[in-house]
């Protein structure tokens, strides 16, 4: 059973980035922390998706503004085997961490 940091990424601008995929035959319980390392607001999308290209219905945050040097936290997320945590940012400058456990 993996615990702690499950995935990290620094997404590039306007690109879907898969930060973490729940392994086959596992369930992931985790938090997502998105830190804006710039001095200006950045728009972000966050999805728990069946593929690396989320459907509209799979987004849990959509074009949410994170202020300069701000943080967006989502906790208590549970995802099934092979589901993906996917992030999209309007510009570069985010640091994304997924931390929790798999069972």
VEXPA-919312 format. One record per residue: residue number from 1; residue in one letter; y, x, z of N, C-alpha, C, O in turn. Coordinates in steps of 0.001 Angstrom, whole numbers, m for minus. Example, Ala and Ser with C-alpha at 12.3 -4.5 7.8 and 13.67 -1.06 7.14 Angstrom:
// VEXPA-919312
1,A,m5690,13190,7800,m4500,12300,7800,m3300,13200,7800,m3319,14236,8465;
2,S,m2250,12850,7080,m1060,13670,7140,30,12900,7870,1138,13409,8039;
END
This chain:
// VEXPA-919312
1,X,m1173,842,0,0,0,0,1237,888,0,1438,1679,922;
2,X,2065,759,m1032,3310,1510,m1112,4364,846,m244,4454,m380,m186;
3,X,5166,1672,436,6276,1171,1241,7470,2079,1044,7329,3222,608;
4,X,8654,1564,1367,9870,2354,1224,10524,2072,m114,10557,931,m576;
5,X,11042,3122,m729,11723,2960,m2012,10671,2755,m3101,9787,3588,m3304;
6,X,10792,1629,m3791,9840,1279,m4851,10384,1625,m6231,9613,1806,m7173;
7,X,11692,1716,m6358,12294,2057,m7645,13776,2303,m7496,14429,1699,m6644;
8,X,14318,3196,m8329,15746,3487,m8346,16178,3754,m9776,15401,4258,m10587;
9,X,17429,3412,m10081,17950,3653,m11423,19475,3699,m11385,20116,3161,m10483;
10,X,20026,4358,m12391,21465,4354,m12651,21624,3825,m14070,21668,4607,m15019;
11,X,21711,2497,m14227,21722,1901,m15572,22909,2368,m16412,24010,2576,m15902;
12,X,22659,2526,m17700,23744,2813,m18631,24413,1496,m19008,23865,423,m18755;
13,X,25576,1575,m19601,26353,383,m19925,25649,m514,m20938,25068,m41,m21915;
14,X,25715,m1816,m20681,25275,m2849,m21618,23840,m2667,m22109,23547,m2888,m23284;
15,X,22947,m2261,m21200,21549,m2040,m21538,20662,m2619,m20443,20901,m2368,m19262;
16,X,19656,m3382,m20811,18692,m3878,m19834,17887,m2699,m19305,17359,m1901,m20079;
17,X,17797,m2594,m17978,17080,m1495,m17337,16065,m2054,m16358,16432,m2779,m15432;
18,X,14792,m1727,m16549,13759,m2122,m15599,13728,m1087,m14482,13440,86,m14716;
19,X,14028,m1533,m13270,14111,m635,m12124,12761,m522,m11422,12424,531,m10880;
20,X,11986,m1615,m11431,10706,m1633,m10713,9813,m2685,m11334,10275,m3757,m11723;
21,X,8526,m2371,m11426,7508,m3319,m11863,6430,m3384,m10786,5896,m2356,m10368;
22,X,6118,m4593,m10341,5064,m4764,m9341,3734,m4373,m9989,3414,m4870,m11069;
23,X,2958,m3498,m9356,1674,m3086,m9930,696,m4263,m10062,797,m5259,m9346;
24,X,m240,m4120,m10986,m1290,m5122,m11174,m2043,m5322,m9864,m2260,m4370,m9114;
25,X,m2433,m6542,m9596,m3214,m6920,m8408,m2453,m6720,m7098,m3068,m6651,m6033;
26,X,m1131,m6628,m7163,m303,m6481,m5961,742,m7589,m5926,1001,m8246,m6935;
27,X,1335,m7787,m4761,2512,m8625,m4574,3576,m7737,m3952,3292,m7002,m3006;
28,X,4798,m7793,m4470,5878,m6988,m3922,6824,m7842,m3096,7225,m8925,m3522;
29,X,7177,m7359,m1923,8203,m7980,m1082,9278,m6923,m898,9002,m5838,m387;
30,X,10505,m7233,m1313,11502,m6175,m1379,12929,m6690,m1316,13196,m7888,m1406;
31,X,13832,m5735,m1157,15272,m5951,m1225,15802,m5161,m2412,15216,m4158,m2821;
32,X,16923,m5630,m2959,17596,m4911,m4039,19022,m4615,m3581,19745,m5513,m3149;
33,X,19414,m3359,m3679,20764,m2933,m3341,21394,m2341,m4599,20839,m1430,m5214;
34,X,22562,m2868,m4973,23279,m2365,m6145,24639,m1865,m5668,25484,m2650,m5236;
35,X,24839,m565,m5750,26093,52,m5303,26948,394,m6517,26469,981,m7488;
36,X,28210,20,m6444,29164,368,m7485,29819,1680,m7082,30548,1737,m6092;
37,X,29561,2729,m7843,30090,4056,m7505,31420,4347,m8193,31921,5470,m8139;
38,X,31990,3328,m8839,33281,3502,m9506,34388,2895,m8657,34117,2245,m7648;
39,X,35626,3106,m9062,36773,2539,m8368,37215,1208,m8939,38242,675,m8520;
40,X,36466,654,m9889,36843,m618,m10514,35655,m1585,m10496,34508,m1167,m10335;
41,X,35935,m2863,m10662,34888,m3888,m10629,33938,m3744,m11820,34356,m3443,m12938;
42,X,32657,m3966,m11549,31619,m3918,m12581,30843,m5230,m12526,30472,m5695,m11448;
43,X,30602,m5816,m13681,29817,m7043,m13786,28340,m6679,m13908,27973,m5779,m14664;
44,X,27488,m7398,m13146,26066,m7067,m13118,25224,m8329,m13252,25617,m9412,m12819;
45,X,24056,m8158,m13863,23039,m9207,m13933,21763,m8655,m13304,21430,m7484,m13487;
46,X,21051,m9505,m12562,19817,m9115,m11896,18784,m10195,m12138,19045,m11375,m11904;
47,X,17594,m9790,m12612,16527,m10749,m12895,15208,m10272,m12317,14948,m9073,m12217;
48,X,14385,m11235,m11940,12981,m10992,m11626,12244,m11643,m12779,12190,m12870,m12873;
49,X,11675,m10826,m13661,11240,m11313,m14967,9816,m10915,m15328,9298,m9899,m14864;
50,X,9204,m11729,m16158,7848,m11464,m16633,7809,m10290,m17613,6783,m9622,m17743;
51,X,8927,m10040,m18305,9002,m8943,m19271,10272,m8137,m19011,11047,m8460,m18112;
52,X,10476,m7094,m19798,11679,m6271,m19669,12908,m6946,m20276,14023,m6440,m20151;
53,X,12702,m8079,m20927,13796,m8855,m21507,13790,m10241,m20863,13070,m11126,m21324;
54,X,14574,m10441,m19813,14511,m11684,m19053,14951,m12917,m19850,15838,m12853,m20701;
55,X,14307,m14024,m19543,14764,m15326,m20025,15929,m15754,m19141,16065,m15273,m18017;
56,X,16758,m16643,m19635,17908,m17111,m18870,17498,m17633,m17497,18216,m17426,m16519;
57,X,16362,m18299,m17414,15903,m18895,m16155,15445,m17866,m15119,15224,m18227,m13963;
58,X,15299,m16606,m15500,14784,m15584,m14588,15876,m14799,m13849,15566,m13973,m12992;
59,X,17144,m15050,m14174,18229,m14332,m13507,18503,m14911,m12120,18550,m16128,m11943;
60,X,18683,m14019,m11135,19081,m14457,m9793,20544,m14097,m9525,21140,m14601,m8572;
61,X,21116,m13244,m10344,22563,m12953,m10373,22935,m12844,m11840,22199,m12252,m12630;
62,X,24080,m13415,m12208,24479,m13369,m13618,25988,m13157,m13702,26774,m13999,m13268;
63,X,26373,m12020,m14266,27780,m11627,m14406,28521,m11685,m13073,29671,m12119,m13006;
64,X,27854,m11245,m12028,28451,m11153,m10704,29296,m9887,m10645,28829,m8811,m11017;
65,X,30539,m10009,m10180,31418,m8850,m10078,31199,m8128,m8756,31277,m8724,m7682;
66,X,30924,m6834,m8861,30850,m5975,m7685,32153,m5181,m7666,32423,m4428,m8601;
67,X,32966,m5333,m6616,34248,m4614,m6587,34044,m3099,m6569,32962,m2606,m6252;
68,X,35089,m2386,m6908,35031,m927,m6872,34526,m436,m5530,35021,m856,m4483;
69,X,33541,456,m5556,32906,1014,m4360,32238,m42,m3485,31999,192,m2300;
70,X,31936,m1201,m4064,31288,m2285,m3327,29784,m2277,m3506,29228,m1463,m4243;
71,X,29130,m3215,m2805,27674,m3309,m2811,27264,m4771,m2959,27879,m5662,m2373;
72,X,26216,m5006,m3752,25559,m6308,m3833,24155,m6133,m3278,23405,m5272,m3739;
73,X,23799,m6941,m2296,22464,m6867,m1680,21768,m8201,m1865,22359,m9255,m1631;
74,X,20509,m8154,m2285,19655,m9344,m2321,18389,m8984,m1566,17752,m7974,m1869;
75,X,18018,m9794,m591,16874,m9472,244,15830,m10562,267,16068,m11690,m164;
76,X,14655,m10199,783,13569,m11156,937,12985,m11644,m375,12495,m12771,m452;
77,X,13028,m10821,m1400,12501,m11200,m2709,10997,m10937,m2728,10539,m9885,m2281;
78,X,10245,m11884,m3240,8800,m11740,m3394,8488,m11907,m4874,8918,m12878,m5496;
79,X,7737,m10958,m5443,7390,m11012,m6862,5895,m10769,m7038,5282,m9999,m6299;
80,X,5334,m11432,m8018,3905,m11321,m8316,3596,m10078,m9142,4495,m9405,m9647;
81,X,2320,m9794,m9266,1845,m8657,m10060,2462,m8669,m11448,2546,m9715,m12092;
82,X,2885,m7523,m11896,3458,m7208,m13206,4854,m7787,m13445,5384,m7643,m14547;
83,X,5461,m8434,m12456,6841,m8882,m12639,7788,m7696,m12495,7486,m6722,m11805;
84,X,8937,m7795,m13158,9898,m6696,m13260,11223,m7037,m12600,11677,m8180,m12643;
85,X,11840,m6028,m11987,13225,m6133,m11540,14059,m5513,m12654,13948,m4320,m12936;
86,X,14898,m6337,m13286,15668,m5892,m14442,17159,m6046,m14142,17597,m7075,m13629;
87,X,17934,m5003,m14472,19375,m4987,m14223,20106,m4745,m15533,19634,m4018,m16407;
88,X,21280,m5379,m15647,22180,m5178,m16783,23578,m5011,m16208,24006,m5826,m15391;
89,X,24296,m3974,m16617,25646,m3721,m16114,26643,m3659,m17263,26321,m3173,m18347;
90,X,27862,m4155,m17021,28891,m4146,m18064,29330,m2724,m18410,29684,m2445,m19556;
91,X,29309,m1828,m17428,29649,m421,m17650,28729,445,m16796,28032,m57,m15915;
92,X,28732,1719,m17057,27959,2650,m16229,28641,2779,m14870,29808,2419,m14716;
93,X,27911,3289,m13897,28508,3539,m12590,27840,2795,m11454,28389,2724,m10354;
94,X,26669,2239,m11699,25932,1565,m10640,24751,2410,m10194,24188,3174,m10978;
95,X,24384,2265,m8934,23176,2861,m8392,22335,1720,m7838,22781,998,m6947;
96,X,21122,1552,m8358,20259,430,m7984,19040,957,m7237,18368,1878,m7701;
97,X,18760,371,m6083,17573,729,m5304,16791,m530,m4973,17355,m1544,m4563;
98,X,15469,m443,m5161,14552,m1504,m4755,13701,m906,m3642,13044,117,m3838;
99,X,13713,m1543,m2476,12951,m1003,m1359,12240,m2135,m615,12787,m3220,m419;
100,X,11016,m1848,m214,10200,m2843,460,8762,m2373,524,8491,m1208,816;
101,X,7816,m3309,242,6401,m2928,288,5585,m3747,m704,5995,m4814,m1161;
102,X,4410,m3200,m1017,3439,m3863,m1897,2179,m4121,m1086,1785,m3310,m249;
103,X,1554,m5260,m1347,266,m5536,m695,m652,m6270,m1644,m1784,m6593,m1282;
END
